[in-house]
Amino acid sequence: MFATHSVAFPFHPSSKKDPILRYGATRAHNRHMADFCGTDSRLMGVGIVPLDDPSRAMAELEFALELGLEAIWVPHRAPIDRSPGHVDLEPFWALLGRVRHTICVTCRRLATASVEGLEQ
């Protein structure tokens, strides 16, 4: 279950966004997702974790896993001041690997191309 309405602030690319608010909104989204999906076993809750602050990202990942969310959605953009593969994010990726959790990344289509014989 994706709730795209509540990811705009946590996933916003501006470095001017207060990290306390960014990760507070992340926590609220993940609590809401767990509550919403927790009453119906057919629903798979997807948590969100922005990667801009590695220590906060790790705390939110651990919180989302404790809530029982079944996938983690990370932003389609690179973190504000490092790459997604930066050494500071190694504990984040290592934990996801250990628990064998699903990772979601969405990308926007910025342009369309026409290819002869290919239906869109």
DSSP file (Angstrom, degrees, kcal/mol; ACC not computed):
  #  RESIDUE AA STRUCTURE BP1 BP2  ACC     N-H-->O    O-->H-N    N-H-->O    O-->H-N    TCO  KAPPA ALPHA  PHI   PSI    X-CA   Y-CA   Z-CA
    1    1 A M              0   0    0      0, 0.0    45,-1.2     0, 0.0     2,-0.4   0.000 360.0 360.0 360.0 118.1    0.0    0.0    0.0
    2    2 A F        -     0   0    0     43,-0.1     2,-0.6     3,-0.0     3,-0.1  -0.868 360.0-167.2-101.5 133.7    1.5    3.3   -1.1
    3    3 A A    >   +     0   0    0     -2,-0.4     3,-1.3    43,-0.2     4,-0.2  -0.764  11.8 174.8-116.8  83.1    0.3    6.5    0.4
    4    4 A T  G >   +     0   0    0     -2,-0.6     3,-1.1     1,-0.3     4,-0.4   0.704  67.2  72.1 -67.4 -20.3    1.9    9.1   -2.0
    5    5 A H  G 3  S+     0   0    0      1,-0.2     3,-0.4     2,-0.1    -1,-0.3   0.804  99.0  46.9 -64.8 -28.2    0.1   12.1   -0.4
    6    6 A S  G <  S+     0   0    0     -3,-1.3    -1,-0.2     1,-0.2    23,-0.2   0.314  97.8  68.7-101.3   9.4    2.3   11.9    2.7
    7    7 A V  S <> S+     0   0    0     -3,-1.1     4,-2.4    -4,-0.2    -1,-0.2   0.534  72.3  89.3-101.4  -6.9    5.8   11.5    1.1
    8    8 A A  T  4 S+     0   0    0     -4,-0.4     4,-0.4    -3,-0.4    -1,-0.1   0.922  94.1  38.0 -58.6 -47.9    6.0   15.0   -0.4
    9    9 A F  T >4 S+     0   0    0      2,-0.2     3,-1.2     1,-0.2    -1,-0.2   0.961 118.1  46.5 -72.6 -50.4    7.6   16.6    2.6
   10   10 A P  T 34 S+     0   0    0      0, 0.0    -2,-0.2     0, 0.0    -1,-0.2   0.864 119.8  41.3 -59.6 -34.1    9.9   13.8    3.7
   11   11 A F  T 3< S+     0   0    0     -4,-2.4    -2,-0.2    39,-0.1    -3,-0.1   0.393  82.8 130.8 -94.6   3.4   11.2   13.2    0.1
   12   12 A H    <   -     0   0    0     -3,-1.2     5,-0.1    -4,-0.4    -3,-0.1  -0.326  56.1-139.5 -60.5 135.8   11.5   16.9   -0.8
   13   13 A P        +     0   0    0      0, 0.0     2,-0.2     0, 0.0    -1,-0.1   0.551  65.2 111.7 -77.9  -6.1   14.9   17.6   -2.4
   14   14 A S    >   -     0   0    0      1,-0.2     3,-1.0     2,-0.1    66,-0.1  -0.489  56.7-154.0 -74.8 131.8   15.5   20.9   -0.6
   15   15 A S  T 3  S+     0   0    0     -2,-0.2    -1,-0.2     1,-0.2    66,-0.0   0.550  90.2  75.3 -76.0  -6.9   18.3   21.0    1.9
   16   16 A K  T 3   +     0   0    0      2,-0.1     2,-0.3     3,-0.0    -1,-0.2   0.584  69.2 105.7 -81.3 -10.1   16.5   23.9    3.5
   17   17 A K  S <  S-     0   0    0     -3,-1.0     3,-0.0    -5,-0.1    -8,-0.0  -0.551  84.1-110.7 -71.9 131.1   13.9   21.5    5.0
   18   18 A D     >  -     0   0    0     -2,-0.3     4,-2.8     1,-0.2     3,-0.3  -0.442  19.2-141.5 -62.9 124.5   14.4   21.1    8.7
   19   19 A P  H  > S+     0   0    0      0, 0.0     4,-2.7     0, 0.0     5,-0.3   0.832 100.9  58.2 -60.0 -31.6   15.6   17.5    9.4
   20   20 A I  H  > S+     0   0    0      2,-0.2     4,-1.5     1,-0.2     5,-0.1   0.926 112.0  40.2 -63.8 -42.5   13.5   17.3   12.5
   21   21 A L  H  > S+     0   0    0     -3,-0.3     4,-2.7     2,-0.2     5,-0.2   0.906 113.9  54.3 -70.3 -41.5   10.4   18.1   10.5
   22   22 A R  H  X S+     0   0    0     -4,-2.8     4,-1.5     1,-0.2    -2,-0.2   0.942 116.4  36.8 -57.0 -49.3   11.5   15.8    7.6
   23   23 A Y  H  X S+     0   0    0     -4,-2.7     4,-2.2     2,-0.2    -1,-0.2   0.741 112.8  58.4 -81.3 -21.5   12.0   12.8    9.8
   24   24 A G  H  X S+     0   0    0     -4,-1.5     4,-2.2    -5,-0.3    -2,-0.2   0.905 108.0  47.1 -66.4 -42.2    9.0   13.7   12.0
   25   25 A A  H  X S+     0   0    0     -4,-2.7     4,-2.4     2,-0.2    -2,-0.2   0.859 110.3  53.9 -65.6 -35.0    6.8   13.5    8.9
   26   26 A T  H  X S+     0   0    0     -4,-1.5     4,-2.5    -5,-0.2    22,-0.3   0.935 108.7  48.0 -62.4 -46.8    8.5   10.2    8.0
   27   27 A R  H  X S+     0   0    0     -4,-2.2     4,-2.5     1,-0.2     5,-0.2   0.908 111.5  50.3 -61.7 -42.7    7.6    8.8   11.4
   28   28 A A  H  X S+     0   0    0     -4,-2.2     4,-2.5     2,-0.2    -1,-0.2   0.922 110.5  49.8 -62.8 -44.2    4.0   10.0   11.1
   29   29 A H  H  X S+     0   0    0     -4,-2.4     4,-2.9     1,-0.2    -2,-0.2   0.944 112.3  47.1 -58.2 -48.6    3.7    8.4    7.7
   30   30 A N  H  X S+     0   0    0     -4,-2.5     4,-2.2     1,-0.2    -2,-0.2   0.881 112.0  49.3 -66.8 -38.1    5.1    5.1    8.9
   31   31 A R  H  X S+     0   0    0     -4,-2.5     4,-2.5     2,-0.2    -1,-0.2   0.938 113.3  47.7 -62.3 -45.6    2.9    5.0   12.0
   32   32 A H  H  X S+     0   0    0     -4,-2.5     4,-3.0    -5,-0.2     5,-0.2   0.922 111.1  50.5 -61.3 -44.9   -0.2    5.8    9.8
   33   33 A M  H  X S+     0   0    0     -4,-2.9     4,-2.5     1,-0.2     5,-0.2   0.914 111.5  47.8 -61.8 -43.0    0.8    3.1    7.3
   34   34 A A  H  X S+     0   0    0     -4,-2.2     4,-1.6    -5,-0.2    -1,-0.2   0.915 114.1  47.0 -64.4 -42.5    1.2    0.5   10.0
   35   35 A D  H  < S+     0   0    0     -4,-2.5     4,-0.4     2,-0.2    -2,-0.2   0.927 114.3  47.1 -63.8 -44.9   -2.1    1.4   11.6
   36   36 A F  H >< S+     0   0    0     -4,-3.0     3,-0.5     1,-0.2    -2,-0.2   0.909 121.0  35.4 -65.4 -43.5   -4.0    1.4    8.2
   37   37 A C  H >< S+     0   0    0     -4,-2.5     3,-1.3    -5,-0.2     6,-0.3   0.637  99.2  81.2 -87.0 -14.0   -2.6   -1.9    7.0
   38   38 A G  T 3< S+     0   0    0     -4,-1.6    -1,-0.2     1,-0.3    -2,-0.1   0.660  88.2  54.3 -68.8 -15.6   -2.5   -3.6   10.4
   39   39 A T  T <  S+     0   0    0     -3,-0.5     2,-0.4    -4,-0.4    -1,-0.3   0.450 106.5  52.0 -97.8  -0.4   -6.2   -4.5   10.4
   40   40 A D    X   -     0   0    0     -3,-1.3     3,-2.1     3,-0.1    -1,-0.2  -0.916  63.1-158.1-141.0 110.1   -6.2   -6.3    7.0
   41   41 A S  T 3  S+     0   0    0     -2,-0.4    -1,-0.1     1,-0.3    -3,-0.0   0.625  91.0  68.4 -64.8 -12.4   -3.7   -9.1    6.3
   42   42 A R  T 3  S+     0   0    0      2,-0.0     2,-0.4    -5,-0.0    -1,-0.3   0.658  86.4  84.3 -79.0 -14.6   -4.2   -8.6    2.6
   43   43 A L    <   -     0   0    0     -3,-2.1     2,-0.6    -6,-0.3    -3,-0.1  -0.723  64.5-154.9 -95.3 138.1   -2.5   -5.2    2.7
   44   44 A M        -     0   0    0     -2,-0.4     2,-0.2    25,-0.1    25,-0.1  -0.937  18.1-141.3-110.8 109.4    1.3   -4.8    2.6
   45   45 A G        -     0   0    0     -2,-0.6    25,-1.7    23,-0.2    26,-1.0  -0.511   9.2-153.7 -75.1 134.8    2.4   -1.6    4.3
   46   46 A V  E     -a   71   0A   0    -45,-1.2   -43,-0.2    -2,-0.2    26,-0.2  -0.940   9.0-156.6-111.4 116.6    5.2    0.3    2.6
   47   47 A G  E     -a   72   0A   0     24,-2.8    26,-3.4    -2,-0.6     2,-0.4  -0.460   8.7-136.2 -84.4 161.9    7.3    2.5    4.9
   48   48 A I  E     +a   73   0A   0    -22,-0.3    26,-0.2    24,-0.2   -18,-0.1  -0.926  19.5 179.0-119.7 146.9    9.3    5.5    3.7
   49   49 A V        -     0   0    0     24,-2.1     2,-0.2    -2,-0.4     8,-0.1  -0.847  16.4-151.0-146.9 109.0   12.8    6.5    4.7
   50   50 A P        -     0   0    0      0, 0.0     3,-0.3     0, 0.0    10,-0.1  -0.538  10.4-148.1 -71.6 148.2   14.6    9.6    3.3
   51   51 A L        +     0   0    0     -2,-0.2     6,-0.1     1,-0.2     7,-0.1   0.262  67.0 106.5-102.2  10.9   18.4    9.0    3.2
   52   52 A D  S    S+     0   0    0      1,-0.2    29,-0.3    27,-0.1    -1,-0.2   0.820  85.3  35.5 -64.7 -33.8   19.5   12.6    3.8
   53   53 A D  S  > S-     0   0    0     -3,-0.3     4,-3.1     1,-0.1     5,-0.2  -0.933  74.7-157.2-123.3 104.7   20.6   12.1    7.4
   54   54 A P  H  > S+     0   0    0      0, 0.0     4,-2.2     0, 0.0     5,-0.2   0.844  91.0  47.7 -55.2 -40.1   22.2    8.6    7.8
   55   55 A S  H  > S+     0   0    0      2,-0.2     4,-2.0     1,-0.2     5,-0.1   0.919 116.2  43.7 -70.2 -40.1   21.6    8.3   11.6
   56   56 A R  H  > S+     0   0    0      2,-0.2     4,-2.5     1,-0.2     5,-0.2   0.879 111.8  54.6 -69.0 -36.5   18.0    9.4   11.3
   57   57 A A  H  X S+     0   0    0     -4,-3.1     4,-2.4     1,-0.2    -2,-0.2   0.918 108.8  48.5 -61.4 -42.6   17.5    7.2    8.3
   58   58 A M  H  X S+     0   0    0     -4,-2.2     4,-2.5    -5,-0.2    -1,-0.2   0.914 110.8  50.2 -64.6 -42.6   18.8    4.2   10.3
   59   59 A A  H  X S+     0   0    0     -4,-2.0     4,-2.2     1,-0.2    -1,-0.2   0.907 112.5  47.0 -62.4 -41.1   16.5    5.0   13.2
   60   60 A E  H  X S+     0   0    0     -4,-2.5     4,-2.7     2,-0.2    -1,-0.2   0.866 110.3  52.7 -70.6 -35.4   13.5    5.3   10.9
   61   61 A L  H  X S+     0   0    0     -4,-2.4     4,-2.4     2,-0.2     5,-0.2   0.950 110.7  47.0 -62.6 -47.6   14.3    2.1    9.2
   62   62 A E  H  X S+     0   0    0     -4,-2.5     4,-2.3     1,-0.2    -2,-0.2   0.903 113.1  49.6 -60.5 -40.8   14.5    0.3   12.5
   63   63 A F  H  X S+     0   0    0     -4,-2.2     4,-2.0     2,-0.2    -1,-0.2   0.926 110.4  49.6 -63.4 -45.7   11.2    1.9   13.6
   64   64 A A  H  X>S+     0   0    0     -4,-2.7     5,-2.0     1,-0.2     4,-0.6   0.887 111.5  49.1 -62.2 -39.5    9.5    0.8   10.3
   65   65 A L  H ><5S+     0   0    0     -4,-2.4     3,-1.0     1,-0.2    -1,-0.2   0.905 109.0  52.4 -66.6 -40.7   10.7   -2.7   10.7
   66   66 A E  H 3<5S+     0   0    0     -4,-2.3    -2,-0.2     1,-0.3    -1,-0.2   0.857 105.6  56.1 -62.2 -34.7    9.5   -2.8   14.3
   67   67 A L  H 3<5S-     0   0    0     -4,-2.0    -1,-0.3    -5,-0.1    -2,-0.2   0.655 117.2-115.9 -71.5 -14.8    6.1   -1.7   13.1
   68   68 A G  T <<5 +     0   0    0     -3,-1.0   -23,-0.2    -4,-0.6    -3,-0.2   0.637  52.9 166.1  88.6  15.0    6.0   -4.6   10.7
   69   69 A L      < -     0   0    0     -5,-2.0    -1,-0.2     1,-0.1   -23,-0.2  -0.436  29.3-147.4 -65.0 140.2    6.0   -2.6    7.5
   70   70 A E  S    S+     0   0    0    -25,-1.7    32,-0.8    -2,-0.1     2,-0.3   0.506  70.6  24.4 -96.9  -5.3    6.8   -5.0    4.7
   71   71 A A  E     -ab  46 102A   0    -26,-1.0   -24,-2.8    30,-0.1     2,-0.5  -0.982  65.8-137.2-152.1 157.2    8.7   -2.8    2.3
   72   72 A I  E     -ab  47 103A   0     30,-2.6    32,-3.3    -2,-0.3     2,-0.6  -0.981  12.6-154.8-122.8 127.2   10.8    0.3    2.5
   73   73 A W  E     -ab  48 104A   0    -26,-3.4   -24,-2.1    -2,-0.5    32,-0.2  -0.890  11.5-170.9-103.2 122.3   10.4    3.1   -0.1
   74   74 A V  E     - b   0 105A   0     30,-2.7    32,-0.5    -2,-0.6   -63,-0.1  -0.816  34.4 -89.8-109.0 154.1   13.5    5.4   -0.6
   75   75 A P        -     0   0    0      0, 0.0    -1,-0.1     0, 0.0    32,-0.1  -0.165  23.7-129.3 -62.0 154.5   13.4    8.6   -2.6
   76   76 A H  S    S+     0   0    0    -65,-0.1     2,-0.2    30,-0.1    29,-0.0   0.603  89.0  75.6 -77.4 -11.5   14.2    8.5   -6.3
   77   77 A R  S    S-     0   0    0    -66,-0.1     3,-0.1     1,-0.1    30,-0.0  -0.603  92.0-100.5 -98.0 160.4   16.7   11.3   -5.8
   78   78 A A        -     0   0    0     -2,-0.2     5,-0.1     1,-0.1    -1,-0.1  -0.440  50.6 -89.7 -71.7 152.3   20.2   11.1   -4.2
   79   79 A P    >   -     0   0    0      0, 0.0     3,-0.6     0, 0.0    -1,-0.1  -0.199  47.8 -98.8 -57.1 160.4   20.5   12.3   -0.6
   80   80 A I  T 3  S+     0   0    0      1,-0.2   -65,-0.1   -66,-0.1    -2,-0.1   0.854 111.1  11.7 -56.5 -44.7   21.3   16.0   -0.2
   81   81 A D  T 3  S+     0   0    0    -29,-0.3     2,-0.3     2,-0.1    -1,-0.2   0.157 125.6  34.9-126.5  21.5   25.0   15.8    0.3
   82   82 A R  S <  S-     0   0    0     -3,-0.6     0, 0.0     4,-0.0     0, 0.0  -0.972  80.7 -95.2-160.5 168.4   26.1   12.3   -0.6
   83   83 A S    >   -     0   0    0     -2,-0.3     3,-1.9    -5,-0.1     6,-0.2  -0.518  39.1-110.1 -86.2 161.2   25.3    9.4   -2.9
   84   84 A P  T 3  S+     0   0    0      0, 0.0    -1,-0.1     0, 0.0    -7,-0.0   0.759 120.8  54.3 -61.5 -22.2   23.0    6.6   -1.9
   85   85 A G  T 3  S+     0   0    0      3,-0.0     5,-0.1     8,-0.0    -2,-0.0   0.276  79.2 137.0 -94.5  11.6   26.1    4.3   -1.8
   86   86 A H    X   -     0   0    0     -3,-1.9     3,-2.1     1,-0.1     4,-0.3  -0.246  66.9-117.4 -59.5 145.6   28.0    6.6    0.6
   87   87 A V  G >  S+     0   0    0      1,-0.3     3,-1.4     2,-0.2    -1,-0.1   0.791 112.5  65.4 -57.0 -30.3   29.8    4.7    3.4
   88   88 A D  G 3  S+     0   0    0      1,-0.3    -1,-0.3     2,-0.1     4,-0.2   0.731 101.5  50.3 -65.6 -20.1   27.7    6.5    6.0
   89   89 A L  G <> S+     0   0    0     -3,-2.1     4,-2.0     1,-0.2     3,-0.4   0.415  80.1 100.0 -97.1   1.3   24.6    4.7    4.6
   90   90 A E  H <> S+     0   0    0     -3,-1.4     4,-2.9    -4,-0.3     5,-0.2   0.894  79.2  53.5 -55.0 -43.8   26.3    1.2    4.8
   91   91 A P  H  > S+     0   0    0      0, 0.0     4,-2.2     0, 0.0    -1,-0.2   0.880 108.0  52.5 -60.2 -35.0   24.5    0.3    8.0
   92   92 A F  H  > S+     0   0    0     -3,-0.4     4,-2.1     2,-0.2    -2,-0.2   0.962 114.2  40.1 -61.6 -53.5   21.1    1.1    6.4
   93   93 A W  H  X S+     0   0    0     -4,-2.0     4,-2.2     1,-0.2    -1,-0.2   0.865 113.7  55.3 -66.7 -35.6   21.7   -1.1    3.4
   94   94 A A  H  X S+     0   0    0     -4,-2.9     4,-2.5    -5,-0.3    -1,-0.2   0.913 107.6  48.7 -64.4 -41.9   23.3   -3.8    5.5
   95   95 A L  H  X S+     0   0    0     -4,-2.2     4,-2.3     2,-0.2     5,-0.2   0.930 110.8  50.3 -64.0 -44.5   20.2   -4.0    7.8
   96   96 A L  H  X>S+     0   0    0     -4,-2.1     5,-1.9     1,-0.2     4,-0.6   0.903 112.2  48.6 -59.9 -39.0   17.9   -4.2    4.8
   97   97 A G  H  <5S+     0   0    0     -4,-2.2     3,-0.4     3,-0.2    -2,-0.2   0.902 109.6  51.6 -66.4 -41.3   20.0   -7.0    3.4
   98   98 A R  H  <5S+     0   0    0     -4,-2.5    -2,-0.2     1,-0.2    -1,-0.2   0.899 116.0  39.4 -63.8 -40.8   20.1   -8.9    6.6
   99   99 A V  H  <5S-     0   0    0     -4,-2.3    -1,-0.2    -5,-0.2    -2,-0.2   0.506 104.5-132.1 -88.3  -2.8   16.3   -8.8    7.0
  100  100 A R  T  <5 +     0   0    0     -4,-0.6     2,-0.2    -3,-0.4    -3,-0.2   0.926  43.8 172.8  53.2  51.6   15.9   -9.4    3.3
  101  101 A H      < -     0   0    0     -5,-1.9     2,-0.3    -6,-0.1    -1,-0.2  -0.585  36.2-104.7 -91.3 151.4   13.3   -6.6    3.0
  102  102 A T  E     -b   71   0A   0    -32,-0.8   -30,-2.6    -2,-0.2     2,-0.4  -0.559  31.1-154.5 -73.9 136.3   11.8   -5.2   -0.2
  103  103 A I  E     -b   72   0A   0     -2,-0.3     2,-0.4   -32,-0.2   -30,-0.2  -0.953   6.4-160.9-113.5 132.5   13.2   -1.8   -1.3
  104  104 A C  E     +b   73   0A   0    -32,-3.3   -30,-2.7    -2,-0.4     2,-0.4  -0.936  12.7 174.2-114.7 135.7   11.0    0.4   -3.5
  105  105 A V  E     -b   74   0A   0     -2,-0.4     2,-0.4   -32,-0.2   -29,-0.1  -0.987  12.5-161.3-135.5 127.3   12.3    3.3   -5.6
  106  106 A T        -     0   0    0    -32,-0.5     2,-0.4    -2,-0.4   -30,-0.1  -0.867   3.4-164.3-110.2 146.8   10.0    5.2   -7.9
  107  107 A C        -     0   0    0     -2,-0.4     2,-0.3   -32,-0.1    -2,-0.0  -0.961  15.9-128.2-127.1 144.9   11.2    7.4  -10.8
  108  108 A R        -     0   0    0     -2,-0.4     2,-0.8     1,-0.0     0, 0.0  -0.637  22.5-120.0 -88.2 149.6    9.3   10.0  -12.7
  109  109 A R        -     0   0    0     -2,-0.3     3,-0.1     1,-0.2    -1,-0.0  -0.824  30.3-178.6 -87.5 115.8    9.1    9.9  -16.5
  110  110 A L        +     0   0    0     -2,-0.8     2,-0.3     1,-0.2    -1,-0.2   0.742  64.6   5.5 -89.0 -25.2   10.6   13.2  -17.5
  111  111 A A        -     0   0    0      2,-0.0     2,-0.4     0, 0.0    -1,-0.2  -0.978  66.3-131.1-152.1 159.6   10.2   12.8  -21.3
  112  112 A T        -     0   0    0     -2,-0.3     2,-0.4    -3,-0.1    -3,-0.0  -0.906  15.9-161.6-116.0 147.8    8.6   10.4  -23.7
  113  113 A A        -     0   0    0     -2,-0.4     2,-0.6     2,-0.0    -2,-0.0  -0.968  15.4-132.5-126.0 143.7   10.2    8.9  -26.8
  114  114 A S        -     0   0    0     -2,-0.4     2,-0.5     3,-0.0     5,-0.1  -0.852  20.5-173.1 -97.9 125.4    8.5    7.3  -29.7
  115  115 A V    >   -     0   0    0     -2,-0.6     3,-2.2     3,-0.4     2,-0.0  -0.980  31.0-114.4-119.1 123.0    9.9    4.0  -30.8
  116  116 A E  T 3  S+     0   0    0     -2,-0.5     3,-0.1     1,-0.3    -2,-0.0  -0.306  99.7  12.7 -59.4 129.2    8.4    2.6  -34.0
  117  117 A G  T 3  S+     0   0    0      1,-0.2     2,-0.6    -2,-0.0    -1,-0.3   0.418 101.4 111.8  87.1  -1.4    6.5   -0.6  -33.4
  118  118 A L    <   -     0   0    0     -3,-2.2    -3,-0.4     2,-0.0     2,-0.3  -0.922  57.6-146.2-111.0 120.7    6.5   -0.1  -29.6
  119  119 A E              0   0    0     -2,-0.6    -3,-0.0     1,-0.1    -5,-0.0  -0.625 360.0 360.0 -82.2 140.0    3.1    0.6  -27.9
  120  120 A Q              0   0    0     -2,-0.3    -1,-0.1     0, 0.0    -6,-0.0   0.417 360.0 360.0 -97.1 360.0    3.2    2.8  -24.9
